[in-house]
């Protein structure tokens, strides 16, 4: 088994919607992954902010092994302890006793659920942000503010208005009494890790209250401790009506959730929505194990501290124009260099990252990353930037 052979097999059997990857990863431990040629890499993308405890973490192995040996799937006709306990944990994390959870498998599904929930208000119009990414299913794509992803699949759902992210005046004009919901990422991830003004979410919350619209926080990428908070909006002091989660929620297994709060928690009625694998015993066991480990190790404080270190160290590297984000979700804006070239050079040096757009490198390492691994990343990044100039 080699990278070339695996890539060729991929090309002959897998549809081309992802393009053709350049390497095949076959195993991992912590933040270190190994390809089919035996080369090791420091994984600073983390499955796109998904592998919050890295690869082959003992807590996840133990939880998943025990669960799959006990009860693997029961469908949503029956209660099982893991889904109940995880729902209770997520509700507690919102600090709102009214919170109730719907489980699914992905971020797109969580946002689809939020969209359907908003229809139960009797209104249909939606406001979202330009540049936002909410998923690729038809409903989630309708809310995604990236024309290149939307245009090949028109017509999409009508009544969705996109406004500039962070522009409160544009939001003020867009939200009316006919608006069912406003959906926002606390930090836009796919757009290049874009951070809004500090008071933006608070002001949007006030506008939604005034017009009777639901405020949906898409925490798919910022959630599960990625920014140093559980969901990524907490700094603003707001309480959303809906929170959508996925990626890190299952610790690397496919699990998503739509959390509704206040009156929104009672909008869905029996038969309104469903998901065959949503809340599966094995994936919810993994989610519980991840949260319990993070709590026991005080991971959130660690993430916040490490994020500050990375921002300070990366910002002073010649060739870096700006470093944006929070915690371990960072966008490194390059001056004149091309992000795709830097991402490729980093891969050659044994570090995996993502070129979020032509000028931005996105990093989202596992939350168990060590200080030594951060220093190694900074050193390699500095070398790659220096060599490329």
N, C-alpha and C positions, 0 to 999 in steps of 0.2 A: 504494500500500500504506500503510495507516494502522493504528493500534492497533485502532480500532473494527472495521474490515473484517476484520482478522486474527482478532480475538476472535469475531466472528460466524461466520466460516468454521470456527473451532475448535468452536463450539457445535453447528454443524450436522453435523459429521463425526467428532468425537472423543467417546468415551463420557465420562460425567460423573463418573468416580471421583475426579478431582482438583478438581472444582468448575471454575469458569470463571476463568482468569487475567485480571488487569486490563490487562496490557500484553503486547506481543509484542516479544521481543528479536530483532534481525536481524543484529547483528555485534558484535564485541568486540576489544579490543586490551589486553593486560595485565589490569588490574582495571577498565577502563572499558568498559561495554557501551552499545549504542545501541538504542533502541526504534524501532518502525515510524513514529512521528511525528518521529523525529530527535532526541529528547531523550536526553541521556547520563546515565549513572548510575555511581557508584562501587560496584562489586560486592563487598559485604562478606559475602556468603553463599557465593560460590564454587561454585555448583552443589551446595549442601549439602556442603561440605568436599571437593569432588571436583576442581575445577580448580586443582590445587596450583601450577601454573605460569601461571595466568591463561589468557587467551584468545590464540590465534594466536601462541604462543611459538615463536621461531625453531628451538629445539632439537627441539621436537615436530614442527613442520612438516617439517624436514629428515629426521627419522627415519621419519616416516610416509610421506612422498613417496617416499623411497628404497625402503622396504619394499614398498609397494603396487605399485611399478614392477618389483619383482623376484619376489615370491612373496606372494600375498594370502591363500590358505587351503589347507591340506593335510589337514585332519581329524586325528583322534588315532590314525590308523593309522600315521603316519610321524613321525619326529623332524625338527625343524627348529631351526636354531641359536638363534633369538631366545628360544624357550621354555626351552631348556636354559640359556642364559646368565642369563636372568632368574631361573629356579629356583635356580641356583647363587648368584646375588646375594642373593636372599631368604633362602636357607639361611644364608649367611654373616652376614647382618644379625641372625640370632637368636643368633649366637655358639655354636651347637650343631652339631657335625659330623654328628649323626644326622638332622638335619632334612630332610624331603622334602616336595615341593609338589604339590598338585592345583590345576589352574587351572580357573576357571569365568568367569562374566561379572558377577556382582553379589554384594552382601553377603548377600542372602537365600539365594542358591545356595551360598555359602561356608558359611553356618550349617547349611543342609540337609546338606551334605557332612559337617560335623562331627557332626551328629545321627546320620547313617547310620554313620559311623565308630564312634561310641560303641556302636552295636548289636553291633558285632563283638567287644565285650568279653564278650558273653553276658548283659549286663544291659540294662535298659530305662528305669529311672527317671532323671529329670533334675531338677536344681535350678537355678532361675533367679531373677532379682530382680524384685520389684514395680517397675513403672515402666520396666523395660528395653524396648528395642526391638531385635529381631533380624531383622526382615523380615516380609513379608506373605504368603509362600507358606504352605501349611498347616502344614508342620513348623516353619518359622521363627516363624510366628504362634503356634503352640502354646507356644513358649518366650518370646514377647513378653509382658511383664507389664503390659499396658494393656487393661483389660476392655472399653473402648469399641471397640477394634479387634478384639477376640476374639469378643465375644458374638454378633454377627450371623452368625458362621460356625461355631458349635458344631454337632455335637461335633468337637473337635480331638483331637490325639494325647493319649492318657491317660498318666498317670504323671509329669506335670510339676508340680512344686511351686514356687510363687513365695514368696519371703521378702523382708522389708524389706532394701533395699540398704544395706550398711554395718553391718548388725546381725550381729555375729559369733556371738552366742548363738543367734539364730534359725537361722543357717547350721549351727551345731553340732548342733542338734536335727534339721535337715532331712537332712543327709548321713548315709547308712547304708551298710552293706556291699552293699546292693542298688542303690546309686546308680551309674549308668553314667557320668554326667558332670555337672559344674557349669559353667554358662556365665555369664560376667560381662563387662560393659564396664569398662575401667579408669576411664572417666568416662562416665556415662550422658548421651548426647547429646540424643536426642529428648525425654527426660524433663525437660530444662531445664538441661543441663550440670551434673550432680550429681557431686561429688567424694567418694569414700569416705574414711574415716579412713586415716591414713598406713600403718598396719600391717595393714589389712584383707586385702589380697591375700596377704600373707605368711601370715596366720593361716588363710585359706581353703586355701592350698596345703598347709599342714600337715594340715588336716582331710581333704583329698582323698587325701593320701599314707596317712594312717592307715586310711582306709576303702577304698582301692583304686579311687577314682573319677578319671576324667580331669578335668583343669582346662582349660577352653576359654576363651581370652581373645578376645572379640569386639572386634577393633581396626579394624573397618570405618570408624568415624568418627575414632578417635584415631590411626590409623596413617598411615604415609608422612610422618612428620615433623611432623604437625599439632600435637603438644604440645611439640615440641623434642626428642623421641626418635623412633626409627623406628616403634615400636608403641604407646607410651603406658603400658606397664606397667613399664618398665625401672627406674623409681625404687624399686620394691618389692624388687628383688633376686631375684625368683622366676624359675623356668623353667617355662612352661606346657607342657602336653602337646599343645595345639593352639592355633594362632593363625588367626583368620579376617580376611581383608583384602578391600577393594574400594575404592569411591569414588576416592581419590587415586591408587591403584595404577596406573591406566592414564593418568594425567595428563589426564583428561577423556574418555578412551575407555572403553568398557565392558569391564572386566577385574576379576576377583576371584580370590582364592586361599585355599586351606585348607592351612596348613603344619602338619604333624604332626612331633612330636619324640619321641626315645627309642623305646620299644616301640610307641607309637601310630603311628609312621612306617611300620610294617610290617603294620598291621591290614587295610588294603584289599588284596584279591586281584583278579586279572584278572576283569573282568566285574562287579565290585561297584558301580561308579559310572562316570559319564561325563558329558561336556558337549561338544556339537558344536563350539561356538565357543570353548570354554575353551582358553586358550593360543594363540589366533590369532596368526599372525606379525605382523600390523599392530599389534594392541593390545599385544603383548609388546615390540615394538620401541619403542612409545611409552613403556611403563613403564620400560624400560632407559634411554631418553633422559632421562626425568624424574629417575631416581635419579642418573645420572651428572652431570647438571647440578647437582643439589642437593649432591652430594659436592664437586664442583669449586668451588662458590661458598660452601661451609660454611653452608648454609642452616639447619641445625639450631641452631647457635649463635645465628644471627640471629633465628630464631623465638622462642627462649627469651627473648632480650633484649627483643624487641618485645612479647611477652606480658606481661612485667613492667611495661613502660611503660603498656600499655593498662589493666591492672588498677589501677595507681596513679592514672592520670588519670581513669578512669571512676568509680572508687569515691568520689571527693570531689565529684561532681556532685550538687547537691541534688535529691532525688527518686529517687536510686539507693540501694537498700537494701543491695545486696551484688553483688560481681562474683566469679564462680566459674569454675574451669577451669584450663587450662594452655596456654602457648604461644598459638597463634592459634585455639583453640577456647574461646570464652568465653560464659558466660551472664550477662546483666545483669539482676539482679532489681530490679524496680521497686517502689516503696513503695505508692502508691495509684493510680498511672496504669495504664491497660490496655495490655498489650503490643501487641495488634492495632492500637490507635489510634496508638501510637508508631511501629510498623512502617510504617503507611500515611503518617504525617506525614514519616518519613524518606524514603520513596519519593518523595513530593512534592518533597522537598528534594534529590533526586538521589542517594540512598543506598539500596541494597538490603540488607535484613536479614530475619530470620525471627522471628516470634512463636512460640517453641517451646511455650509454654503461656500461659494468661491473664495471667501476671505476669512472664514472662521473655523477653527479647530474646536471640536466639542469633546470634553472629557467627562466621564461619569463612572469612576472606578468603584469597585465594591466598597462598602462602608467599613470593611475590616482592614482596609489598606493600612500598612504600617508607615511610621514616619520615615523609616529607611527607604521604603519603596517610593515615597513621595520625593525624597531627595534624589533618588536614582532617576526618576522620571524627569525632574527639573534639569538634571545634568545632561541627560540624553537630549532633551528638548533644546537646551541651549546649544549643544554641539550641532544638532541638525540645522537649526536656524543660522548659526554662524557659517556652517559649510555651504548653505544654500545662498548666502548673500554674495 
